[in-house]
Amino acid sequence: MKFLEFKQNLKDFITFNLQDIRKIEPGFDLRRLSEWQRKGYIQKLRRGYYIFSDIALNEEKLFLVANRLYGPSYVSLEMALSFYGLIPEGVYALTSITTRKTEHFKAPVTDFFYRSVVPKLFFGYQLGTAGNQQYKIAEREKAVLDYLYLHPEMSTVAAFDEWRLDADEFLAQADLQKFKRYASAFGQQSLLKRAHSFLDFI
């Protein structure tokens, strides 16, 4: 299969893997992937996952890539907080929550970080749309709680202040009753206490 035909067959994929390739050509010669990488036609994101080099990526397309690259997962933590305009800093790595082991993939397009939680904490995400595809991203309330859960040092006024989360924006966007329900669902008294301290702070 020539590259242009290959690309046409996978034109609806933001990222593709070996299984996707086998579906369009069961006998595909995997040496072509190395050749096309050398020629700069495609880039490898992690073992077995690729992206076309000329694709125009934006935040939401990167969210699709993150979901696909290591699943089950949803975008959360710093990346979700930045996407919702809740923290002022630009975020240069894409952080997600997963029920699998903690992982990190350094890819040409960005760094993908995955933080592990137990399955019962894999909730509180919503679907966003990029083109004709959907990605999973934490709701505002869950993104904050995921951050508090994975950063137990976030327990003092000084720590909350240093975080620089936009309190006014969070209060305008978030459902505080949902925040409290989600905090209780973690089933961890220390997290619940820090969540209430956060609410007191903002």
Secondary structure by P-SEA (a helix, b strand, c coil): ccaaaaaaaacccccccaaaaaaacccccaaaaaaaaaacccccccccccccccccccaaaaaaaaaaacccbbbbcaaaaaaacccccccccccccccccccccccccbbbbbbbbccccccbbbbbbcccbbbbbbcaaaaaaaaaaaccccccaaaaaaacccaaaaaacccaaaaaaaaaacccaaaaaaaaaaaaac
